[in-house]
């Protein structure tokens, strides 16, 4: 005799399949859903009734009759519920409201200032509290999804180690759920970005990919045969902490010569200030309105667009270091595509061309045949869309 648990699992699976079908092919009738998946009309009717009750699906008129009554058509209702996505980087916390197709409806960003350790979490709770304060209630909120740098135990919702923010074994999921009484997810940020590009962006047909994010630090995520590779403790992809110079700069993690000390915004910013102090020709200060505190990754990209000699020389060096690391990843994982994201890569076609040039030159030729190195397709919203992708896949088991 089939156990109750087995039946419940089958019902949940059928519900997910039916919801995904309505999302992709709606408006669609119940009979067409049953026919597509060889499900009984009773199974479809029962699942659809639950989806309508939960406001995930609505009836939107009638279709064409094939002789009997006109079928009632069903359509996904992405704006009936919402989710809150949060990205924690080394310099800011970004929070957004999104619908069930990960469309950003409201977004705010807050400087992380000099917070570290427990004060980061207290600040996070304060930001969430402020963000949800205007809502009458959170009944229509599916949940809160948080992504962050470092080693993350996504199953237990814990930051195992984040050297920049001095967080270790921090139970973020438990803390947020206890405070707001709403289901919460936590994942590594770059894993979330790769998931979003695979499920929402332009890379859904690839099975072996690398996503590399270049911002406050340097991280990567690895897709192997269609699945994200997390490693034993959730720490796979700590690309920025691979050593390239044993006599190099000491890193926040305690090691020396870590790659992210040569490929990240703090590294680029330091080189910009050094170049300016030496009187090197540059339009950086003009772009920053003569205020050194206004020099940002955006300023750097604008300088590149102007063919600024200082910015171009720094990019050349940065691309060389990055490519050195990428060659190792290409030799280890043999990806079809490498996606570059983060503040430094955003709309930075020069970075792509330089990195492609170096990787093609130094990696084994057979491993670069067909290899594509591209910018991310989701733009600057990827940080919160990535958070949404984690929640939506886990809750509804579908690709957006």
ABEGO torsion letter per residue (X at the ends): XBBAAAAAAAAAAAAAAAAAAAAAAOBBBAAAAAAAAGBBAAAAAAAAAAAAAAGABBBAEBBBBAGBBBBBBBBBBAAABBBBBBBBBAABBBBBBBBAAGBBABBBBBBAEABBEAAAAAAAAAAAAAAAAABABAAABAEBBBBBBEBBBAAAGBBABBAAAGBBGBBAAAAAAAAAGBBBBBBBAAAAAAAAAAAABAAAABABBBBBBBBABBBBBBBBGGBBBAEAAGABGBAAABBABAABBBBAAGBBGBAAAABBAAAAAAAAAAAAAAGBBBAAAAAAGGBAAABBAAAAAAAAAAGBAAAAAAAAAAAAAAAAAAAAAAAAAGBABBBBBEAAABGBAAAAAAAAAAAAAABBAAAABGBBBBBBAAEAAAAAAAAAAAAAAAAAGBBX
